Each structure stands twice: as C-alpha cells, then as structure tokens.
Amino acid sequence: MKLLFLLVGMVLVLEGIPYVAFPESMREWLKKISEMKAEHLRILGLFSMSSGLVICWFVQRSGFFQ
C-alpha cells in the first residue's frame, strides 16, 4: 500500500511540472485539447495506457532495473 501511495504522489509531481514551468503554454495546449473530438482523445488515452502497461511489463520482466 505504501508503494501505491508513493507512485500516486510521484505521478502528481510529474503531472504538475509543466503547469509550474510553462503555465501559458499549458493553457494554450489545454484549449487545443478541449477542441479535439472525443474519438481522438479516446485513442490518445488508449495509447498512453498501452505505453504505460508496456513500460511496467518491461520493468517487471527485465533484470535491468535490479
């Protein structure tokens, strides 16, 4: 459970970096995203999830990160 909370915290830190570093650019980027079609957002979300799963699988299966 501790690891889960650490991971959630780390995700929030990483997600917050662009808003702190480039707030004007993030505002413009969010406007563009809000104008995208739902189908495109769904595809982008599926791609992000798939990429995350592949990374998690690779880290778990490889001995590279031990």
N, C-alpha and C positions, 0 to 999 in steps of 0.2 A: 504494500500500500504506500509505503514511503517513496518507493521508486516512481509510482504513478504520480504522486503529488509533485515530485521533483521534475518529472517530464512535463507536466502541465505548466508548472512555473517557468520552465525553460522555453516552452513554446510561446508563452505570453511575453517573455522578454524579447525573443526573436521577432515576434509579430509587432512589437512596439517600436523597434529600432527605426524603421522607415518613417513613422509618424513623428518621431523626435528629430531625426536628421533632415528630413525633406518634407515638411508639412504642406507646402504649396504644391509640390509635385504630387503628393498623395491625394490632395483634394481634387486635382485635375484627373488623376488616374481613377479615383472613385466615381467621378462624374461619367467617365467613359464606360466604366463597368456597369453603372446603373442604366445606361442606354443600350446595353447588349441584350440580345434576345435570350430568353430563358434556356433555349436548347444549347446555345453556345456556352452559357455559364455551367450548364449541367455537364457538358463534355469537358470543360476545363476542370471542374470538380472531380470528375471520374479520373482524369489524367493525373491530377495531384494525388488522389488517394492511391491510385495504382503505383505511382512513383514511390510514395511513402512505404507501401507494402513491400515493394521490391527492395528498397533500402533496408528495411527491417529484416527481411528474409536473408539478405546478403550478410548483414552484420551477425545475425544469429548463426548462420551456417559456416561462415568462414572463420578460420583461426587467426586471421589477420589482425583483429582488434583485441586480442587477449593479452 
